[in-house]
Each structure stands twice: as C-alpha cells, then as structure tokens.
Amino acid sequence: MSVACLPIPHSGLIERDRLAVRQETRLLAVIWTAVLGLGLVRTWASRYTVNADGISYMDMAIAIAEGRWAEAINGYWSPAYPVLLGCVFRVLHPSPAYEAAVAHGVNFIIFALACASFHLLWSELMRIRDATVRLPPRPTGEATTSLPRWALWTLGYGLFAWASMELVTLARVGPDLLLTAFTYLAAGLIARLRGGDDRRRIYILLGLVLGLGYLAKTPMFPLAGVFVVIAGLAGRSRRRSLAGAALAMLIFCMVAGPFVAVLSLQKGRPTIGDSGRINYALHVSAYDPAYKWHDLEGANPLFGWHGEIVGLGTAVHPKRVLHDGPIVEEFDAPVGGSYPFWYDPSWWYEGLQAKGNPRGQLAAVINSAAAMDD
C-alpha cells in the first residue's frame, strides 16, 4: 500500500512571500500618501480658481441645492457633477465667497475616488501580467524579462498623477476627473473579465459604471458601446461573454435611458446631449484660417451665434445685438444662470448644424496636439 504525499511548502518560502506582501503594502501606502498629498496641495493652491464652465456647473448646483431639480436637465452640461455638487452645497450651505473652495474640495474627493479606480485597473493588469510571467518558457528558449512589481506600481501611479494633475488638472471646476474615475473603473472591470472572473455581477457593475459615466459627461455614451464590445470579447467563454455583454448594455440603457428620454422631450428631438454637435460645429465646421482658438476677433463665434456664418444653419434663438462697437447684447428668459448664454448653450445654439470640414478637422487635430505641449 502506497500513500501519495503532497509537497509541503518550505516555511522559509512562505515567510519570504509574507515579507514581500508587507513590503508592497508599505510601498503602496507611501505612494498613496505622496499622490494624495500632492493632490491636496494642488487643490489648496487653486481653491479660489473658477473657470467659465465651472460657473455654469456651480449655478446648476446652487439651483439643485435649492430644490430646483429641473435645472439638472441641460442640453450642454451633464447632470451627475452638478447633482453631486448641489447635494454638498445643500448640506454645507457655503456662502458665495466659499462656493468655489467647496467645489474644489469635492474635486479632491473625486480625485481620491479616481485614484482608487486606477488602483483596481492597475492591480488587475498586474495580476494578468503575473499570470503571464508564470507561464512555461517558450519553445524557442527565449528569456522573458519584466520590471519588478515595485517599479510597475511606481510607474503606474506616476502616470496617473501626471495625467490627473497636468492633463485633466485639479484647478478646473468640472466633471473631467469624475469621468476619468468611471473610465478607470470600467477598464478595471474588463481587465478582471480578461483575468477569468466572468461572474454576472461584473457585467452588471460594468453597465452601471458606463451609465453613470454618461451622466458625468456625454462622450461616455458612444464609448460605452466600445467598452461593451470589448467586454464581449474579454471572457474565456464566448457564449457567457456575449450574454454578459448584452446584460451590461441593458443595465447601461436602464441608467442612461431616463435622462436621454427627458432631455429629448425637453428639446423636442432625439438627443443624448448637444455638446459634441456644438463644439464640432464651432471648432471644425466653421473653421477659418483667420480664426484663433478662443480668440473672439476670429471668424468663429465661440460665445455668440446669430446665424451669420453661411452654411451652418439658421439661429432659432439668436441674441439681440443692441449696439456694435462696443458690442452690447441682450438676452432674456427662459435661460438663467450668472451668464445665461453659457448656462445652457444648447438653447442659444439651436439650429446650428455640424458639417464635415477636412481642413477644420486637420486644424483641430493640430491645435489639440499643440495644446498637449503647453
């Protein structure tokens, strides 16, 4: 009679693994402290900084804090960020002098949430990488090389900090950081699917995150389809993956659908939001060599449209020009806000048509690339 014995791990090997885990935990604690500390410093330095978009978002938040929830339905600004900000305003009741500081405080909390979402994504990628490294050597005998885990953690969080503070920035009042948090989270869930965890709840969470991402900013609506398609290809079982992707799309539609329906009823036409159409028309369709970005002397009217540019349609709600030189304009109800024209640009730009313009598209790409270097 023979007895099969399983190999017993050497106690020294177990101790080394525990030591490695403790060292990695300490490293992550240091990295998180550094990233959040730097983010807090950047937030404090810009606590009174307010951009034009931020004024509109804070106007919406103030209206929501006062119970005027209908103000969350806006054809240009998405609702998630002003609703979140409005809930904080309702609790804290900041005076006008501190509204911007409170908004930046909310931005810092969102930054911390984005950091947690990035951690999920990066840890899932690290897990897939570790599983790949443990695979048997290739038949050709080629050696596989990889950075150590501490270097990968440092590199990943370095890229996150740079993108969040230099590209997205903490100085702007707006939903950009909120959208990045949802994007990291969605990518992390797909990485988990790729790693073999294809439970139904992962697909449900993916659909929920994509829906909330759309409510944070309109560009997530078309991107949601891309995420769902990738999710359908990420799992190991094709049938299970396709069923999960369909479930994720259903959850996304359930979250995003009510806002799309209400917004479409408000505008009297099907729409997911007009920010893309308006920006494309202004920056691409109406391109003129004399136009400079955000230069009101150019031919492209960033903050005013009266239907004067041929081929872009007819203004349905033009502003009234009372005097020319200096320009004196009059705008009245139904739009409110500190600066009504930028509180709901979709109302003032009703009738604007976004048409293809190859020269304008090339110029937009060039200017976007140049902005990356600034």
Secondary structure, 3 states (H helix, E strand, C coil): CCCCCCCCCCHHHHHHHHHHHHHHHHHHHHHHHHHHHHHHHHHHHCCCCCCHHHHHHHHHHHHHHCCCHHHHCCCCCCCHHHHHHHHHHHHHCCCHHHHHHHHHHHHHHHHHHHHHHHHHHHHHHHHHHHHHHCCCCCCCCCCCCCCCHHHHHHHHHHHHHHHHHHHHCCCCCCCHHHHHHHHHHHHHHHHHHHCCCCCHHHHHHHHHHHHHHHHHCCCHHHHHHHHHHHHHHHCCCHHHHHHHHHHHHHHHHHHHHHHHHHHHHHHCCCCCCCHHHHHHHHHHHCCCCCCCCCCCCCCCCCCCCCCCCCCCCCCCCCCEEEECCCCEEECCCCCCCCCHHHHCHHHHCCCCCCCCCHHHHHHHHHHHHHHHHC
